Amino acid sequence: MTILANDVFAFIKPSLDAHTLGINSAAELLRECGYSVLIGDDDISRAMNNIRYESNRKLIVDWIKANNITVIGVSYRLDPSDAVNIMGYLMNELKNNNMLFFQGGPIKLVIFGGLPKACEIIDKEHKGFIITFQGGESSQETLLRMGVPLEKIPEDIVEGCSYDNKRLEFGKEIIKEQKYKEFLPVNRCNYAEYGTKNDTIIKRLDNNMSKCFLPLTRAHVGPYSSDLSPKEAVFEFIEWVKILAKENYLDVLSIGTSQLTQSNFGESWEGLSNGGGVPVNSPEEYRMIWENSRPMLVRTYAGTKNIPELAKIHEETLNISWHALSFWWFNKLDQRGPYDLLTNLRQHVETLKYIASTNKPFEPNVPHHFAFRGTDDVTYIVSAYLSAKLAKKMGIKTLILQNMLNTPRITWGIQDLAKSRAMLKLVKSLEDKNFRVVLQPRAGLDYFSSDLNVAKIQLSAVTALMDDIDPHNESSPPIIHVVSYSEASHLATPDIVNESIKITQYSLQMYRELRRKGYIDDMSYNYDVNERMNELLEKAKKIINAIETSVKNPYSPEGFYTIFASGFLPVPYLWGDIEEFTHATKWKSKPVKGSVKLADEKNNLITTEELIDYAKSNIDKVEASISKL
């Protein structure tokens, strides 16, 4: 179906689904191509959410007619069966009103964006008439699939996607050739403490610095079956651990513990839901896991209650390779823990002091949690810097800097590079003889396709992206958090974890070899990346300076609370305690050429100065409120 210049696109998000970034991204892309785009208001969103009622269906059809809409799209990323029902009602109503193009009506195309399962069912039921998007499509691919002629796509979008397309082509060749399957485990046992109780991530990192450097690998592993008792589930996990230890591809085992392990460790769980993950509930079970994990290093989630006490248990039972805390997250704000924000921050700072006393590294599990809640690229960077500086002030000597790429997944690779380099440069400015920063990149949580072959290609491509962050430093990244390619489809078994590591390590070697031979672009000299990096750095420094000069004792629990509550760290998609943190949700996020920026209610971009002035105007009220908490 040919899309013409006078066609009108419209997108609707049912009101139950709070996430709008996908719709906003598609709308901005189409506007850049010169098309008129409408987004359904609250009344239309509510009508779509309850489309089973005839009055709501009539409201939607009348809206389509009144606005001369020719392409209609719906985004729904919640329950797949609800998504299928919504699209079924919509299609029937369009047909009943002779609205479809083949009936002589105006609607040329119907689009749906949602979860893979929903897309699969909709494709089957509607025989491809509805164009479905699971996410992960490039901007150029998205526009082409929506019927936009190639000549209508602006050059900067084509060029912006070029880097991503080249990496995907690289990944296709890696997976097609299958040579990664021959990759052998890296021999790390060249120091006396290897695999013993005296082993540490620092020792393993330092002994890995050699001419044939290959990064340490970390992976998250956590099987659970509701058919098993908690004890049986722990023993199943231990069998997985034995396999991973024997195969010896994985350096750092991250235990994917259950929500109950994090919130109710050592308590009775009778009548409580496990919530997925490994149901560890005693120090003895942690010790069994450690004993069977030799020679891997081991780490696990922090607690969401009694956080310092659980950190001590992790230290004593697992010789935990490093600790991680989320500061503003895993509490009532995201409905992942029982504490209010200030209590959570106080417990985290107390825990941080304990971690410093053990001389273990610390990972701020922070920036991507802001990104999950719709924040912009600058806030992602600022939150990382604030977390790192607090850690340094509390006595931490080594910081593991996790960087989740492809978050949100609409992010272009060149924007990811700019954001990654700006964050790394800013956080590394804190380095001195007593403070070391170790980069640990990873793929995005919802980046991968449910098509396993495509997902393998994506894993190879994102590995290339990781290497381009610091392309002339072959000891960077020192650690890679390997996200298994089955992430969007099913739980990663030990075989899948090991295959994902093989793909990652082999792709890294091959990409570096191609760079040495001059067969790929040297991204260190990319003008767009460097220009965007400098823009991000400048804005982040302005916000940090404003925080440090206007917030009392910013690097403290009360300071971090004030920073957030005043609006210095915007989160458009905040889930919990919204009334207490209205200033944090003041702005909306807007996709701009593969990046994420802040906008006002009229969709106009806001300046850094506007953000700072607004947040500063709220400081006195927020600081006064703390004494009442």
N, C-alpha and C positions, 0 to 999 in steps of 0.2 A: 504494500500500500504506500503510495507516494504522499509524503507530507509536504504541504505547500506553505508559502510564506504567511498566508492569512489564516492558517489553522490555529486553533486555540486549545492549549493543553490545560487540564485541570487535575489536581490531586486532592484526594480525601484521606484523612487518617481517622479511623473510628476513635471516639473520645476515650475509650478504655486504654488505648495504647499511648503512653506518654511520650514516646520517642519520635521526634520530628526531623532528625538530622538527615535521614535518607531522602525524605520528601523535599526538604529545603535544598539538598545537594542537586537533585534532579531538576528542580525548578530553576536554580541559578544557572545550571549548564544550558538549559533551554533558552533562558533569557539572553545568555551570552551569544546564542545563535540567532537572536533576533525574534524569537517567538513570544507571543502573549501567554502568560501562565497565571492561572488562578489557583489558590489553595483554599479549600473549604473552611468556612468560619466555624465557630463553636456550634451553631445550630446544625450545620451540615454534618459535622463530626458526630454529634449526638444522634442525628438521624441515621447515619451509616452504622453506628453502634447498635441501633435497634431497628435495623432495616426490615425485620420480619413484620413490622406493622405497616399497613397500607398507607397510612397518612405520612409516614416517614419516607416511604418509597416515592410517593407523589412529590414531596418536598424536594427530593434529590433530582427527579426528572425535570421539575419546573425550573430548578436552578441551572441545569444543563441547557435547557432551551433558552432561558433568559439571557444567558451569557454566551450563546453561540459556540458552545464547547464542541470540539470535534475529536479530541483524544482525552479519555478519562482514565485516571490511575488511582489505585488504592494501595495503601501501605498498612500492613498488619503483621506484627512480629510476635504475637502471643499465641494462643492455642490454635494449632493447625485446623482442627475440626471447625472452630468458630470462623476461621478465615475462609474455609471452603464454603460454609453456609452463607457468609456475607457475599462472596462473589457469585454464588448461585442465585441468590435473591436479586442481586444487581443485574445479572445477565437476563434473567427472566423478565424483569421489569422493563429493561431496554427493548427486548424483543416484543413484549406485549404492547409497547407504545410505538413500534415500528421506528425505533431510534437508530438501528444499526445500518451501516453503509449499504450492505447488500439488500436491505429492505427499502432503500431510498431515503434513509435517515442520515443525520449528520455525523454519527460516531464512526470514525474510521478505524479506531484502535482502542482496545481496552488493555490496561497494564496492571499487573499485580506485583508487589514486592513483599516478600515475607520469608518465613522459615523454609528450609529445604523440603520438609515433608508436605507442607501446605502447597508449595510450588509443584511438587511431583503429582499430587492428587488433582490439582487444578489443571495442569497440563493434560492429564489423562481424561478428565471429565469434559473438558471443553475443546479437546482435540487441537490444541495449539492456537486457538483463536485468541485466547488471552495470552499476552506476552508476559512471561514471569521473570522475576529477578530475585535471585537468592542472596545477592551481595557479592562483593569481590570483583565485579565487572569494572573494567577501566572506564574512565569518563568517555573516551572515544567509543568504546564498545556499547556503553549505555545509550549514547545518542544514536548510533547506527541502528541498534535494535528497536529504538523508538521511532524509526522511520526517517530520521533526519538525514538528508543527503550529505555525503562527505564534503562537498564543496561549501556547505553552509556552516561547517564546524570551524571555528576560529583557529588560526594557526597556532596560537599559544596553547590551546588545549591539545592539539595534535602533537606539538613538540613536548608538552608536559607529560603526555602519556608515552612518548617515544622511549624514554628510559625504562619505564615499567615493561613495555612490550619487548624490549631487547632482553631484559632479564628473564622474562617468561620464555622467550625463545631459547635462551641458554638453558633454563630448567628443562624444557622439552627434550633437548639433546641429551642432557644428563640422564633423564629417566628412560628415554628411548634406548640408549646404549646399554643400560643396566650394569655398567662397570662398577658402579658404587657398591654393588653387592659383594665385590671382592675386597672391599676395604677391611683391613684387619684392626683389632684393638690396638690402641696406642700403649706402648710399654711405659708406665709411669714409675715403676718400682726401682728408681735409681737413688733412693735415699733411705737411710736406716729406719726411719719412723713410719714408712709407708704402710698404711693399713692397720697400724697399731693404735692404742689409746692415746699415744702421743702425737699422732698425725693431725695436721691442721690444713685448712685450705691455703694458708699463707705458705706453708712448707711445700705443698704440692704446686702452687703457682710458681714459686721461686725455682723449684727444680724442673719446671717445665720450660723455662726460658732457654731455649737452645736454637740452633740453626734450623732444625726441622720442626719448628714450633707448630703445634696444633692446639687449639683452645681446649680447656677443660669443658666437659659437658655436664649440664644439670638437667634433670627431667622430673616431672611431677607424676607420681604413680599412686593410684588409689582405688583398687577394686572394691566393690561391695555388692553383696546380693542380699535382698530382703528375705530370701529363703533360708539364709544361714543365721545362726545365733551370733551375737557379737564375738564370742570366743572363736567360733568356727571361721568367721570372716577375717579375724586377725591372723589365724593360722594359714588361711588361703593367701593372704598378703605375704606372709613369710615365705611361702613356696615361690611366689613371684620374685621376692627379693633374692632368694637362692639362685634362681635362674639368671637374674641380672648380674649378680656377683660373679657367677661362674663364667658368663660370656665376656665380662670385663670391658664392655664398651662405655658404660656409664661411670662418671667420676663422682657425681654428687646426686644422691637419691633424696628427692623431696617427698616426704610422706604426705599423701593427700588425706589427712585425717578428717573425720566427720565433724559436723557442726557441734554435736554433743561432746566430742573430745575437746573442742576449743572452749565450749561454754560451761560444761558440767563435768570436768575431769575429776575422777575419783569419787563421784557421787553415784547414788542409785539412779539408774535410767529406766526404771519400771514405768511403763505407760508413756514414755517419751519417744518421739520419732527420731531416728538416727540422722535422716537428712542426706544420706549418701556419704561416701568416703569411708576410710578405714576406722572402725570404732575402737580405738585404743583407749583404755580406761584405767591403766595402772602403770606405775614405773616398771614393773616386771615385764610387761608386754613391750614397752619401749626397749628394755635391755635385750629381750629376745630378738627384736628387730635388728638392733645394732650388731649383736653377735653373729647373726646370719647374713649381714650385709658386707662382711669383710671381702675386699679391701676398700669398698666405697666409703666416701664421706657421707654423712647423713644430716638432714635438716628437716624441720617440720614447721607447721603454722604456729604462730603465737596464740595465746589464749585470748578470749574475749571477756574473761572474768578472772579475777585473781591473777592478773597478768605477770607480775614479778615472780610469784611463786611457781607458776608453770614454766617460766623461763629457766628457773633454777633446776627444775626437774629435767628439762631438756638438756641442760648442760651436764648434769650428773649421770643421766642414763644413756644419752646418745652421743656425748662429746660433740654436740651440735656444731656443724661446720661454720654456720653463721646464723645470727638471729635476724628477724625481720619484724618491723612494726609499721603500722599504717597511720599513726597519729590521729588524723581527722576521721578515720574510717573504721569499720568493724565495730559499730556501736549503734545507738538509736538512729543516727543519721541515715544509715543504709540498711537498718533493720537486721544487722548481722551480730549485734551484741546488746547486752542489757544496760550498759552505762550511758548516761548523758555525755555530751561532748567534753565538757570540762573535766568530769571524773575520768573519762577515757584518756585525755591528754595527761592528766596528773599521774595516772598509772603507767602510761607509756614512758614518761620522763623518769619516773622511779626505776622502771625496768631498764631504761637506757643506761642509767648509772651503774646498775648491776652488770650489764653487758660489758661496759667499759672496764669493770674490775676483773673480768675474766680474760681481757685482751683479745676477745673474739671479734671478728668483723661484724658489721651491722648493715642491713639492707633497708632503706626507706621504701616500703611497699606503698608508694604514695602517688606519683604523677599519673599513672594510668587509671587510678581510681577517680581522679578528677576528670580524666578524659571519658570514662564510662558515664559520667554524669553531665556530659555535654560541654565541658570547659573548652576554652580556646588554647591555641598553641603556646601563647605567652604564659598563661597561668600554669600550664604543664611544666614549663621550665622553671618558673618562680617557685612552685611548690617543691620541686626537686632541690633547688638551692637552699631554701629555708630549712628543709629537713636535714640536708647535709651539714649546714652550719650549726644547727642545734646539736647534731650528733658530735661534731667536733668540740663544741663547747662543753659537752657532757663527758669528754675524755675518750671518745672512740678514736682508734688509731687507723683502722682500715674500713673504708666505706665501699660496699658493693652497690654500684649504681645500675639498677635494673632499668632498661629502656624498652618499653613495649612498642614495637613498630606497628604500622597498619592500624592505628587506633585514633580516631575511628577508621573504618576500613575504606572510606572514600578518600583517604589521604594519598596524594601522589608521592611516588618515591623521592622526587627531588625536594618535596616539602618535608618528608621524613628525614632526609639527610640534613637539611637546614636546621630542623628542630633538634635532631640528635647532636649535631656539632655544637649548636648554641648551648644546649644543656651541658654537654661534656666540657666545653671550654669554661663555662661559668662555674660549674662545680669544681673543676680541676684548679681554678684560681685559688681555692682554699688549701691546696696541697702545700705541705712543708715537710720538714724532716720527721714530724710526728703525726702526719695525716696523709694517707694514701687513698687514691680513688681507683677502683677496679670496675671497668665497664662490663656489663652483662646484658647484651641485647637479646630480644626474643621476638617471635612473631606475635601478631595480635590474637587475642582470645577468640574472636569470631571471624578471623581472616580466611580460614580454609573452606574450600568447597566440600560438599558431601560426596562428590565424585572422587574416589580415592586416587585415581591416576592424576586428575587435575590437582588434587591436594599435594601430591608428591612433587609435581612441577612447581607449585607455589612455595613449597618448603625449600626447594633448591633456589628459587628466585629470591626469596627473602634472605637466604644465607648470603647471596651476592650483595644485597642491600646492606647487610651487617658489615660486610668487608669494606664497603665503600664509605663508611663513616670516617674511617681513618686509613685510607687506602695504601699509604706508603709505609705503614707500620705493621709489619707482619707478626707482631706479638699482640696485635689488637684485632678482635676483642679477646681478652684473656679467658673469659668464661662465656659460653653460650647456653642460654636456657632453651633447650630444644623442646619445642611444642610438637607433639606427635601429629603426623599428617591425618590421623583418623579423628581428630578433634571434633569435626562437624558431623561425624557419622556414628561413631561408637567408641567405647572405652579402649584405651591403648593397652594391649597386652604386652608382656616383655618382648615378644618378637617384633611388635610394631615400634616399641620404644627403641630397640636396637637398630631396626631398619631406618628409623628417622635419624638416628645419630650417624649411621653410615652415609645417608644422603647429605646430611649437613657437612660432615668432615670432608667427604669426597668433593662436594660442590665447592667448598672453600678452596681446596687445593687446585682444582681445575680453573676456577675463576682467577686465582692469583697467577696461574701459569699463563692464561690468556692476557692478563694485564702486562706481565713481563714481556710478552711477545708483541704487545701493542695492538692486539686484536679487539680490545674493548676501550670505550671512552675512559679517559682519566678524569674521574668525577671531582678530583681535588681542585680542578681548574674551571669547573662549571660556573658560569657567570650567574645564572639564576639561583643556584644553591647558595653561593657566597653572598649575593645581594640579600636574599631572604634571611640568611643566618645573621648578618649584621643588623638587619631590621629587628629581628627577634631579640638579639642581645641588647640593643639600645633600649627597647621597650621594657625588657625584663629588668635591666639595671635601674631604670627610672622608678619602677614599682617597688623594687627592693629598697632603694634609697628612701622612698616615701614611707615605707613601712618602718625602716630603722630610725627615721627621724621623727616619726609622729606617734608610734605605738610604744607605750611604756614597757620596758623589759621584753622586747618582742620574742626573744628566744627562751620562752618559759611556757608552762601550760596556759597561764592567763594571757600571755602575749599571743600564742597561737590561736586561742579562742577569739581574741579581739580581732586579729587579722582576718579570720574567717567570717565572723559575725558582722564585721563592718563592711564587707564586700570586696576586699582586695583579691579574693580567690573565687571568682564567679562559678556557680554550678547550676546551669539552667534546668537540669533534670534531677534536682535533689529529691530523694524519695521520702525521707522522714524529717520530723521536726521543722516542717516548712514555716510554720508561724513564727517560731523563734528565730529563724534565719532568713527573713524576707529580704534583707540586703544582699545576701549571697545569691539570690535568684532574681535580682533586678534586671539582668540583661539576658538576651537570648544568644545562641550561637548561630553562625552563618558560614556555610562552606564558601570559600573563595579560591578558585583555581587550585583545588587540591589541598588547601589549608583550612583551618578553622579560625574564624575571627568573631569578635563580639559585635552585636548589633542591638539597637533599641527596638521598641515595640513597632516602629514603622519600617523596620528592616534596614535602617541606616547604620553604617559602621560607626562605632564610637571610638574616640581617640584614647590613648593612654592617659592623657591629662584628664579627660572626663571620668574615667574609671577611678583615678587617684582622688580627684576632688570629691566624687560621690562617697568613696570609702572613708576619706578623712572626715567628712561631715557627720559620719555616724560613730566615730571613735568614742567621743565623750559619753554618749548614751550607752554604748556597749560596755565600756569600762565601769560605768556606774551600776550597770545591771549585774556585773559579776559578783559584787558583794552580797547580792540577794540570792545567789544560786547555792 
